[in-house]
Amino acid sequence: MIQNYLDYWSKMTVFNATATRRQYWTAYIINAFVIWLYALLTHQSQYYMSGHYQIATDANSIIFGLILMLVWLANFTIRARRLHDSNHSNWWLIISIIPVIGVVWLFILLLMPTVDNQRWPLNQSQVQ
């Protein structure tokens, strides 16, 4: 599990590989917990609770924004690798712009089992 999470960060810019369901969901759940905990401890969650979204320029808000951008990039690439593992192109990520149906469809694609394929033969842990 720890190795999957380390691969998630070290392969943050790798698109031409695959990621198993375990590799994807381990990183997703750990990131969700870490971001929630950081937001709670630094009071960044107050903007979500009150419904008042304002741009704050204190150090915690800037760091939180940078963390969210890095996690977004890493999640984008691991979603592409997860789609490769089920033998789909990473262009399927665009379907998520359709309000409800697109997000559900992408979720189902991310749950699909591994397919033996030839287009992306390497797993993310095998890429140097």
Salt bridges, closest charged atoms under 4 A:
ASP85 OD2 - ARG82 NH1 2.60
